[in-house]
Amino acid sequence: MIYIDNLGKAYNAVTVLDVEQLEIPQGQSFGLVGNNGAGKTTLFRLILDLIKADRGQVLSNNIAVNENSQWKNYTGSFLDEGFLIDFLKPEEYFKFIADINGVTKEELQEFYNDFADFFGNEILNQNKYIRDFSKGNQKKIGIFGAIISQPEVLILDEPFANLDPSSQIRLKSLLKDLHQKKNLSMLISSHDLNHIAEVSQRIVVLDKGRVVKDLLTSENTLKELEGYFTPESVVEAES
Ligand SMILES: Nc1ncnc2c1ncn2[C@@H]1O[C@H](COP(=O)(O)OP(=O)(O)OP(=O)(O)O)[C@@H](O)[C@H]1O
């Protein structure tokens, strides 16, 4: 369970995150949406203890993430290319993650099988360094890297961005599968309302760092989100 308690962050005296309380129960698929600069990545960075909060704290299974790193044993994440070791080839990178997490060769092979369609023929056996892959393929490498450790909590920042349509569809199906089979807590941000509504049981909307909507996904959620994000000028033009 992730619990956010009175969390605040400002840059240059401008508040970019201000979340009083937010509880994400174990096993929930949690979608985070918001316009550019709404604070989504900042929230994920705070959850992963990559930046320091100005006030408040994030608890993972009741332990403050900035005081004890136990949560790292069960949390997989990919926010950006900074998470990759780009002077390695994908197979070397995956083996490195597998080795530090005690994942066997056979288990890794099983993951490769599950991800074969998602990878296409573009990731494995390419004999090139991660830094030389396209942005979309680097994203695939990062997502796979986050999943190899078989985490209980998975945090992905805009996983659908830069992926081609077929890969987006495959990723949705992989994420839904993982979530169902493993009681995984899945925290995903996206600008794509359709995708996020499809993979999330709950969707939170951030605006200027604040939670402005917290919805359990239903058949009306997509409409509600589209309504929220439709600019007034468009509403006026259509009426
Ligand atoms: N290191 C930093 N220094 C100064 N401002 C920052 C820093 N990191 C983030 N910000 C600012 O914090 C705000 C929130 O940024 P954040 O990246 O969390 O938003 P986001 O919702 O992920 O946006 P996007 O959808 O564009 O990725 C933005 O105004 C951003 O410019």
The ligand as a Gaussian input file, in Angstrom:
#p B3LYP/6-31G(d) Opt

LIG

0 1
 N       14.003000      20.321000     -11.309000
 C       13.024000      21.224000     -11.536000
 N       13.287000      22.530000     -11.433000
 C       12.313000      23.465000     -11.650000
 N       11.040000      23.156000     -11.980000
 C       10.724000      21.853000     -12.102000
 C       11.695000      20.818000     -11.892000
 N       11.085000      19.616000     -12.076000
 C        9.802000      19.882000     -12.397000
 N        9.586000      21.219000     -12.405000
 C        8.324000      21.894000     -12.697000
 O        7.316000      21.252000     -11.932000
 C        6.081000      21.270000     -12.653000
 C        5.530000      19.868000     -12.697000
 O        6.350000      19.110000     -13.566000
 P        6.097000      17.566000     -13.856000
 O        7.206000      17.110000     -14.742000
 O        5.880000      16.857000     -12.582000
 O        4.712000      17.616000     -14.641000
 P        4.006000      16.491000     -15.497000
 O        2.570000      16.471000     -15.070000
 O        4.756000      15.220000     -15.428000
 O        4.095000      17.135000     -16.944000
 P        4.176000      16.471000     -18.425000
 O        2.820000      15.934000     -18.716000
 O        4.499000      17.662000     -19.285000
 O        5.252000      15.434000     -18.417000
 C        6.379000      21.879000     -14.014000
 O        6.010000      23.231000     -13.996000
 C        7.874000      21.726000     -14.132000
 O        8.422000      22.736000     -14.943000

